[in-house]
Amino acid sequence: MDRNRSTRRSVSSRATAGNRLETDEFTVAYVGGGSRQWVPNLVQDLALSTFGGEVRLYDPDVESAERNAAFGNWVQERDDAVGDWEYAATDDLADALDGADVVLLSTQYDPTETFVHDLDIPASYGIYGAVAATIGPGGIFRAMRTIPVYRRFAAAIREHCPDAWVFNFTNPVHFVTRALYDEFPEINAVGMCHEVLHGRDRLASLAGEHLDIDADRSDISVNVKGINHFTWIDEAYCDGVDLWPLLDELARGEEGNRAYEPADLDDASPFTDSWQVSWELYRRFGLLPLAGDRHVVEYATWFLQGGREALNRWGVKRTGSDFRAKHWTPAESDQTTDVEAWLSGEREFDLTASDEVLLDILDALAGGEPFVTNVNLPNRGQIEDLESGTVVETNALVSAGEIRPLSAGGFPRPVRSLLSTHVDTIETVIEASRDGDVDRAFQGFLLDPQVRTLQTEEARELFAELAAAEERFLDDWRLDDAATLAAADAY
């Protein structure tokens, strides 16, 4: 393996290109403006930016959007707010999108009516998914209820702001971003995820701990390639120092060979990441996953076999439905933000930038310093041996008016095989969504490695039980015409 590939890697011949942003003022449409987590983070990032303009928060739950708008305008009144922004809420999608320069997508249904089923119903069939958010039976159903909505968003963007920059933060990122392009091929949409960023943070920490290099994320350069939450790297540098010899040493030493008991994780956060799965996959395949073990195990499914004890052995803790159910009520959640507590003075507010890179991207698009980061875009050659058009995750160069994916090369055959199975699942479900073909979607469901642990009839019952539990969120699918559901006892 040539460790110098990053110095001579060419840029993909095609780029996503839209309007160059004006640095003094532009309009942001936020679809999902009642968000309990992303909007409060964005408000603070914008307040600390050099930009200004209007933020339109669209949400059918307009009360949640109005609360976030009040929070945004409240933050703008602070002396330490640098950016000049005005926030308004609306429940009219067309009004939110009209002439927007930037569109942000971040939506979710009530997890007590959806997400809990994605976790609990597969578990009753012996599928002990760790997250159930982006792949596996739960992730596929999350995709099925989300894809039709995002087709409508893409159509509305085509009508009201076709040249806007569109950033999708909604999971499953690969399904959803693919649906945007399938509906509106000329859309300037980018799927966003922070898992690789966290991986770069981890690499910087390892460089400091073992090589005595004072580094942070910005000093780390990696060759990223894969699909969202199943990204891999085959090279890593810290300020020009090749980290691969260190990673090889760690993978084969004590750092990469730790084992855990369930009791070790009782008090741990479900976001705990020991990297033990990643080290094991490195030892087996020679490439290092860089997406967080709790996500990687959903794609590399050996680690899910055997339930809680087997999963915990690798330092991975399942995100349970009880944790997800609290997401809708910020005062009860450890993950979401209670802006009302800030507004009322119940909690002290300290204006703090998030750990996201959206503002760095916007600055580069507006003509600022070019910026390289990981993004999800349709494959136009940036990954040599995955299907053209499918949404893949690689680095990209962001500069004035364009986001250009960087060529990342291909994969050894075994890793390509792992990825291709999931690509086939994603593409099959996307094809099925064009006319709501449930039986075609079930074919994609059957391809999933988690589902392959079941007999086909049992997989059909799982599919039908999930469909029955989430039926009101699947209006765009032709449920009544589905032979799969008609033959199932669970529907």
C-alpha positions as CSV (number, residue, x, y, z in Angstrom):
1,M,0.0,0.0,0.0
2,D,1.4,3.4,-1.0
3,R,1.1,5.8,1.9
4,N,1.8,8.8,-0.4
5,R,-1.4,8.4,-2.4
6,S,-3.0,11.5,-0.7
7,T,-0.3,13.7,-2.1
8,R,-1.1,12.7,-5.7
9,R,-4.8,11.9,-5.5
10,S,-6.8,13.5,-8.3
11,V,-10.0,15.3,-8.0
12,S,-13.2,13.7,-9.4
13,S,-14.0,15.2,-12.8
14,R,-17.5,16.3,-11.7
15,A,-18.6,18.5,-8.8
16,T,-21.8,19.6,-7.1
17,A,-22.0,23.3,-8.0
18,G,-24.5,26.0,-7.0
19,N,-24.7,29.7,-6.3
20,R,-21.7,31.3,-4.6
21,L,-23.0,32.6,-1.3
22,E,-22.8,36.3,-0.5
23,T,-20.8,36.8,2.7
24,D,-22.8,39.6,4.1
25,E,-26.3,38.2,4.0
26,F,-28.2,35.1,2.8
27,T,-31.4,33.2,3.5
28,V,-31.5,29.8,5.3
29,A,-34.5,27.6,5.1
30,Y,-34.5,24.9,7.9
31,V,-36.9,22.0,7.1
32,G,-37.5,20.5,10.5
33,G,-37.2,23.8,12.3
34,G,-38.6,22.4,15.5
35,S,-35.5,20.2,16.0
36,R,-34.6,19.5,19.6
37,Q,-30.9,19.3,18.9
38,W,-29.7,20.5,15.5
39,V,-31.5,23.9,15.5
40,P,-30.2,25.0,19.0
41,N,-26.6,24.1,17.8
42,L,-27.1,25.9,14.5
43,V,-28.4,29.1,16.3
44,Q,-25.2,29.2,18.3
45,D,-22.9,28.6,15.4
46,L,-24.6,31.3,13.3
47,A,-24.4,33.7,16.2
48,L,-20.7,33.2,16.3
49,S,-20.2,33.4,12.5
50,T,-19.4,36.4,10.3
51,F,-22.6,35.8,8.3
52,G,-26.0,37.4,8.6
53,G,-29.4,37.1,7.1
54,E,-32.8,35.3,7.7
55,V,-33.5,31.9,9.0
56,R,-36.9,30.4,8.2
57,L,-37.8,27.5,10.5
58,Y,-40.3,25.3,8.8
59,D,-42.1,22.5,10.8
60,P,-45.7,21.1,10.8
61,D,-45.3,21.3,14.6
62,V,-45.1,25.1,14.3
63,E,-45.1,25.5,18.1
64,S,-41.7,23.8,18.3
65,A,-40.4,26.0,15.4
66,E,-41.7,29.1,17.2
67,R,-39.9,28.1,20.3
68,N,-36.6,27.7,18.4
69,A,-37.2,31.0,16.6
70,A,-37.7,32.7,19.9
71,F,-34.5,31.1,21.1
72,G,-32.6,32.2,18.0
73,N,-33.8,35.9,18.3
74,W,-33.0,35.8,22.1
75,V,-29.4,34.6,21.3
76,Q,-29.0,37.4,18.8
77,E,-29.6,40.0,21.5
78,R,-26.5,38.9,23.4
79,D,-23.4,41.1,23.3
80,D,-21.3,38.1,22.3
81,A,-23.4,37.3,19.2
82,V,-21.3,38.3,16.2
83,G,-23.6,37.2,13.3
84,D,-26.6,39.2,12.5
85,W,-29.6,36.9,12.0
86,E,-33.3,37.1,12.3
87,Y,-35.4,34.0,12.9
88,A,-39.1,33.3,12.0
89,A,-41.2,30.1,12.2
90,T,-43.6,28.9,9.6
91,D,-45.7,25.8,8.8
92,D,-45.8,26.6,5.1
93,L,-43.0,24.8,3.2
94,A,-43.3,26.9,0.1
95,D,-42.9,30.1,2.1
96,A,-39.8,28.7,3.9
97,L,-38.1,27.6,0.6
98,D,-39.0,30.6,-1.6
99,G,-35.7,32.0,-2.9
100,A,-33.6,30.3,-0.1
101,D,-29.8,30.2,-0.6
102,V,-29.3,27.4,1.8
103,V,-31.6,24.6,2.8
104,L,-31.0,22.4,5.9
105,L,-32.9,19.2,6.3
106,S,-33.2,17.6,9.8
107,T,-36.5,15.8,10.5
108,Q,-37.8,12.9,12.6
109,Y,-41.1,11.4,13.6
110,D,-42.1,11.0,17.2
111,P,-39.7,8.1,18.3
112,T,-42.3,6.7,20.6
113,E,-44.4,5.8,17.6
114,T,-41.6,4.8,15.3
115,F,-38.1,4.4,16.6
116,V,-39.1,2.2,19.5
117,H,-40.6,-0.2,17.1
118,D,-37.5,-0.2,15.0
119,L,-35.5,-1.4,18.0
120,D,-38.0,-3.6,19.9
121,I,-39.7,-5.6,17.1
122,P,-36.5,-6.9,15.5
123,A,-35.2,-7.7,19.0
124,S,-38.2,-10.0,19.4
125,Y,-36.9,-11.9,16.4
126,G,-33.4,-12.2,17.8
127,I,-31.9,-9.3,16.0
128,Y,-30.1,-7.3,18.7
129,G,-29.4,-4.1,16.7
130,A,-27.2,-1.5,18.4
131,V,-28.7,1.6,16.9
132,A,-31.3,0.7,14.3
133,A,-31.0,4.1,12.7
134,T,-29.4,3.6,9.3
135,I,-29.4,0.0,8.2
136,G,-30.8,-3.4,9.4
137,P,-34.6,-3.9,9.7
138,G,-35.1,-0.8,11.8
139,G,-33.0,1.4,9.6
140,I,-34.7,0.2,6.5
141,F,-38.1,1.1,7.9
142,R,-36.8,4.4,9.0
143,A,-35.8,4.9,5.3
144,M,-39.2,3.7,4.1
145,R,-41.1,6.3,6.1
146,T,-38.6,9.0,5.3
147,I,-37.8,8.6,1.6
148,P,-41.3,9.7,0.3
149,V,-41.2,12.8,2.5
150,Y,-37.8,13.7,1.1
151,R,-39.0,13.2,-2.4
152,R,-41.6,15.9,-1.7
153,F,-38.9,18.1,-0.2
154,A,-36.8,17.7,-3.3
155,A,-39.7,18.5,-5.6
156,A,-40.4,21.6,-3.6
157,I,-36.8,22.7,-3.7
158,R,-36.9,22.3,-7.5
159,E,-39.9,24.6,-7.6
160,H,-38.9,27.3,-5.1
161,C,-35.1,27.4,-4.8
162,P,-33.5,25.0,-7.4
163,D,-30.0,26.5,-7.1
164,A,-29.9,26.4,-3.3
165,W,-27.2,24.5,-1.4
166,V,-29.0,21.6,0.4
167,F,-27.5,19.9,3.5
168,N,-29.1,16.8,4.8
169,F,-28.5,15.8,8.4
170,T,-31.4,13.3,8.5
171,N,-30.7,9.6,8.9
172,P,-30.5,7.3,7.1
173,V,-28.2,9.7,5.4
174,H,-27.4,7.5,2.4
175,F,-31.0,6.5,1.7
176,V,-32.3,10.1,2.2
177,T,-29.6,11.9,0.2
178,R,-30.0,9.3,-2.6
179,A,-33.8,10.0,-2.6
180,L,-33.2,13.7,-3.1
181,Y,-31.1,13.1,-6.2
182,D,-33.5,10.4,-7.5
183,E,-36.3,12.9,-7.4
184,F,-34.3,16.0,-8.5
185,P,-31.1,14.9,-10.2
186,E,-29.8,18.6,-10.5
187,I,-30.2,19.3,-6.8
188,N,-27.1,20.6,-5.0
189,A,-27.5,18.3,-2.0
190,V,-24.9,17.0,0.4
191,G,-25.3,14.4,3.1
192,M,-23.7,15.4,6.4
193,C,-22.4,13.2,9.2
194,H,-19.9,13.8,12.1
195,E,-18.8,10.2,12.6
196,V,-15.6,10.7,10.6
197,L,-14.9,14.0,12.4
198,H,-15.1,12.1,15.7
199,G,-12.7,9.5,14.2
200,R,-10.2,12.2,13.3
201,D,-10.5,13.5,16.9
202,R,-9.6,10.0,18.1
203,L,-6.6,9.8,15.8
204,A,-5.4,13.2,17.1
205,S,-5.7,11.9,20.6
206,L,-3.7,8.7,19.8
207,A,-1.0,10.8,18.1
208,G,-0.7,12.9,21.3
209,E,-0.7,9.9,23.6
210,H,1.7,7.7,21.7
211,L,3.8,10.0,19.5
212,D,3.8,13.1,21.8
213,I,2.4,15.2,19.0
214,D,0.2,18.1,20.1
215,A,-2.6,17.8,17.6
216,D,-6.3,18.3,17.0
217,R,-8.7,17.3,14.3
218,S,-7.5,19.9,11.8
219,D,-4.0,18.2,11.9
220,I,-5.4,14.8,10.8
221,S,-5.6,13.8,7.2
222,V,-7.3,10.6,6.2
223,N,-8.5,8.9,3.0
224,V,-12.2,8.3,3.6
225,K,-14.2,6.0,1.5
226,G,-17.4,3.9,2.0
227,I,-21.0,4.6,2.7
228,N,-22.4,6.6,5.6
229,H,-21.7,4.9,9.0
230,F,-19.6,2.3,7.2
231,T,-16.6,4.4,6.1
232,W,-13.1,3.1,6.0
233,I,-9.6,4.6,5.8
234,D,-6.5,3.2,4.2
235,E,-4.1,6.0,5.2
236,A,-3.9,8.5,8.0
237,Y,-1.4,11.3,8.7
238,C,-1.0,13.8,11.6
239,D,0.6,17.0,10.4
240,G,2.5,15.0,7.8
241,V,3.5,12.1,10.1
242,D,2.3,8.7,8.8
243,L,0.1,7.2,11.5
244,W,-0.3,3.8,9.9
245,P,2.6,2.1,11.7
246,L,1.2,3.3,15.1
247,L,-2.3,2.1,14.2
248,D,-0.9,-1.3,13.2
249,E,0.9,-1.5,16.5
250,L,-2.1,-0.5,18.5
251,A,-4.4,-2.9,16.7
252,R,-2.2,-5.9,17.6
253,G,-1.4,-4.8,21.1
254,E,-3.3,-4.3,24.4
255,E,-5.1,-1.2,23.1
256,G,-6.8,-3.1,20.3
257,N,-7.5,-6.4,22.2
258,R,-9.7,-5.4,25.1
259,A,-12.7,-7.4,26.2
260,Y,-15.7,-6.2,28.2
261,E,-18.4,-7.7,30.4
262,P,-21.9,-6.3,30.4
263,A,-21.4,-5.0,33.9
264,D,-18.5,-2.8,32.6
265,L,-21.0,-0.9,30.5
266,D,-23.9,-0.6,33.0
267,D,-23.2,3.1,33.7
268,A,-21.8,3.9,30.3
269,S,-23.4,6.1,27.7
270,P,-24.7,4.3,24.6
271,F,-22.4,6.6,22.6
272,T,-19.3,5.0,24.3
273,D,-16.8,3.9,21.7
274,S,-13.9,1.6,22.6
275,W,-12.9,1.0,18.9
276,Q,-12.6,-2.7,19.6
277,V,-14.8,-3.6,16.6
278,S,-12.7,-1.3,14.4
279,W,-9.4,-2.8,15.5
280,E,-10.8,-6.3,14.9
281,L,-11.9,-5.4,11.4
282,Y,-8.5,-3.8,10.7
283,R,-6.8,-7.0,11.7
284,R,-9.0,-9.1,9.4
285,F,-9.1,-6.8,6.4
286,G,-6.2,-4.3,6.6
287,L,-8.4,-1.2,6.5
288,L,-9.6,0.7,9.5
289,P,-13.3,1.6,9.9
290,L,-13.9,5.2,10.9
291,A,-17.5,5.5,11.8
292,G,-17.9,4.5,15.4
293,D,-18.3,0.9,16.5
294,R,-22.0,1.3,17.4
295,H,-22.7,2.0,13.8
296,V,-20.2,-0.3,12.2
297,V,-21.7,-3.4,13.9
298,E,-25.0,-2.8,12.1
299,Y,-23.1,-3.3,8.8
300,A,-20.5,-5.8,9.8
301,T,-23.0,-7.9,11.6
302,W,-20.9,-10.7,13.2
303,F,-20.7,-8.6,16.3
304,L,-24.5,-8.6,16.8
305,Q,-24.8,-12.4,17.0
306,G,-25.4,-13.6,20.6
307,G,-27.3,-10.6,22.0
308,R,-26.3,-8.3,24.7
309,E,-23.4,-10.2,26.2
310,A,-21.7,-10.8,22.8
311,L,-22.2,-7.1,21.8
312,N,-21.0,-5.8,25.1
313,R,-17.9,-8.0,24.8
314,W,-16.7,-5.5,22.1
315,G,-17.4,-2.5,24.3
316,V,-20.6,-1.6,22.4
317,K,-23.8,-0.7,24.3
318,R,-27.2,-0.9,22.7
319,T,-29.2,2.3,22.4
320,G,-32.4,1.1,23.9
321,S,-35.9,2.2,23.1
322,D,-36.3,3.8,26.5
323,F,-33.4,6.1,25.7
324,R,-34.9,7.0,22.2
325,A,-38.4,7.5,23.6
326,K,-37.2,10.4,25.8
327,H,-35.8,12.2,22.7
328,W,-39.1,14.0,22.1
329,T,-39.1,15.6,25.6
330,P,-35.9,17.6,26.0
331,A,-36.3,18.0,29.7
332,E,-36.0,14.2,30.1
333,S,-33.4,13.6,27.4
334,D,-29.6,13.4,27.8
335,Q,-29.2,14.0,24.1
336,T,-31.5,16.8,23.1
337,T,-31.4,20.5,24.2
338,D,-34.0,22.1,26.5
339,V,-34.1,25.7,25.1
340,E,-37.0,26.5,27.3
341,A,-34.8,26.1,30.4
342,W,-32.4,28.6,28.9
343,L,-35.1,31.1,27.9
344,S,-36.7,30.9,31.4
345,G,-33.4,31.3,33.2
346,E,-33.7,27.9,34.8
347,R,-30.4,27.0,33.2
348,E,-27.5,29.3,32.6
349,F,-26.7,29.8,29.0
350,D,-23.2,30.0,27.6
351,L,-22.9,30.8,23.9
352,T,-20.8,27.9,22.6
353,A,-19.9,26.8,19.1
354,S,-20.8,23.2,18.2
355,D,-18.4,20.6,16.9
356,E,-19.9,20.6,13.4
357,V,-18.3,21.9,10.2
358,L,-21.3,23.4,8.4
359,L,-20.1,27.0,8.9
360,D,-16.7,26.1,7.6
361,I,-18.4,24.7,4.5
362,L,-20.5,27.8,4.1
363,D,-17.5,30.1,4.5
364,A,-15.6,28.2,1.8
365,L,-18.7,28.3,-0.6
366,A,-18.8,32.0,-0.1
367,G,-15.2,32.4,-1.3
368,G,-13.4,32.0,2.0
369,E,-10.5,29.6,2.5
370,P,-11.0,26.2,0.7
371,F,-12.0,23.5,3.1
372,V,-11.7,19.7,2.9
373,T,-14.1,17.5,4.8
374,N,-16.1,14.3,4.5
375,V,-19.4,14.5,2.6
376,N,-22.0,12.1,1.2
377,L,-22.6,12.6,-2.6
378,P,-23.6,10.4,-5.5
379,N,-20.7,8.3,-6.8
380,R,-19.2,10.0,-9.8
381,G,-16.0,8.1,-9.8
382,Q,-14.7,9.1,-6.4
383,I,-14.9,5.4,-5.4
384,E,-13.8,3.2,-8.2
385,D,-15.6,0.0,-7.6
386,L,-18.9,0.9,-6.1
387,E,-22.0,1.5,-8.2
388,S,-22.2,4.8,-10.1
389,G,-24.9,7.1,-8.7
390,T,-25.2,5.5,-5.3
391,V,-24.5,7.9,-2.4
392,V,-21.0,7.3,-1.0
393,E,-18.9,9.1,1.6
394,T,-15.5,10.5,0.8
395,N,-13.5,13.7,1.3
396,A,-14.4,16.7,-0.8
397,L,-12.8,20.0,-1.6
398,V,-15.2,22.9,-0.8
399,S,-14.4,26.2,-2.5
400,A,-16.3,29.2,-3.9
401,G,-19.5,27.9,-5.4
402,E,-18.7,24.2,-5.5
403,I,-18.1,21.0,-3.6
404,R,-15.8,18.6,-5.5
405,P,-15.5,15.0,-4.2
406,L,-12.0,13.7,-4.1
407,S,-11.0,10.4,-5.6
408,A,-10.5,7.8,-2.9
409,G,-9.6,4.7,-4.9
410,G,-11.2,1.3,-4.5
411,F,-11.4,-1.5,-2.0
412,P,-9.9,-5.0,-1.5
413,R,-12.5,-7.5,-2.7
414,P,-13.6,-8.7,0.8
415,V,-14.4,-5.1,1.9
416,R,-16.0,-4.3,-1.4
417,S,-18.3,-7.3,-0.9
418,L,-19.4,-6.0,2.5
419,L,-20.2,-2.6,1.1
420,S,-21.9,-3.8,-2.1
421,T,-24.5,-5.8,-0.2
422,H,-25.6,-2.7,1.6
423,V,-25.5,-0.6,-1.6
424,D,-27.8,-3.2,-3.2
425,T,-30.2,-2.9,-0.3
426,I,-30.3,0.9,-0.5
427,E,-30.7,1.0,-4.3
428,T,-33.5,-1.7,-4.2
429,V,-35.5,0.3,-1.7
430,I,-34.9,3.5,-3.6
431,E,-36.2,1.8,-6.8
432,A,-39.2,0.5,-4.9
433,S,-40.0,4.0,-3.5
434,R,-40.6,5.4,-7.0
435,D,-44.0,3.8,-7.1
436,G,-44.5,2.6,-3.6
437,D,-43.8,-1.1,-4.4
438,V,-43.8,-2.9,-1.1
439,D,-42.9,-6.3,-2.5
440,R,-39.8,-4.7,-4.2
441,A,-38.9,-3.0,-0.9
442,F,-39.1,-6.4,0.8
443,Q,-36.6,-7.8,-1.6
444,G,-34.2,-5.1,-0.4
445,F,-35.1,-6.0,3.2
446,L,-34.2,-9.6,2.5
447,L,-30.7,-8.6,1.3
448,D,-29.8,-7.1,4.6
449,P,-27.2,-9.2,6.6
450,Q,-29.2,-8.8,9.8
451,V,-32.3,-10.1,8.2
452,R,-30.4,-13.0,6.6
453,T,-30.1,-14.5,10.0
454,L,-33.9,-15.4,9.6
455,Q,-35.7,-17.8,7.5
456,T,-37.5,-16.0,4.6
457,E,-41.0,-16.6,6.1
458,E,-39.8,-15.3,9.5
459,A,-38.3,-12.3,7.7
460,R,-41.7,-11.7,6.1
461,E,-43.4,-11.7,9.5
462,L,-40.8,-9.2,10.8
463,F,-41.4,-7.0,7.8
464,A,-45.1,-7.2,8.2
465,E,-45.1,-6.6,12.0
466,L,-43.0,-3.4,11.4
467,A,-45.3,-2.3,8.7
468,A,-48.4,-2.8,10.9
469,A,-46.8,-0.9,13.8
470,E,-45.8,2.0,11.6
471,E,-48.6,1.9,9.0
472,R,-49.7,5.5,9.4
473,F,-46.2,6.7,8.5
474,L,-46.1,4.6,5.3
475,D,-48.9,6.3,3.4
476,D,-46.9,6.6,0.2
477,W,-46.4,2.8,0.0
478,R,-49.0,0.6,-1.7
479,L,-49.6,-1.6,1.4
480,D,-52.9,-3.0,0.2
481,D,-51.4,-4.3,-3.0
482,A,-48.5,-6.1,-1.3
483,A,-48.4,-9.8,-1.7
484,T,-45.8,-9.9,1.1
485,L,-48.1,-8.4,3.6
486,A,-51.2,-10.3,2.4
487,A,-49.4,-13.6,3.1
488,A,-48.2,-12.6,6.6
489,D,-50.0,-13.3,9.8
490,A,-48.5,-10.2,11.5
491,Y,-50.3,-7.7,9.2
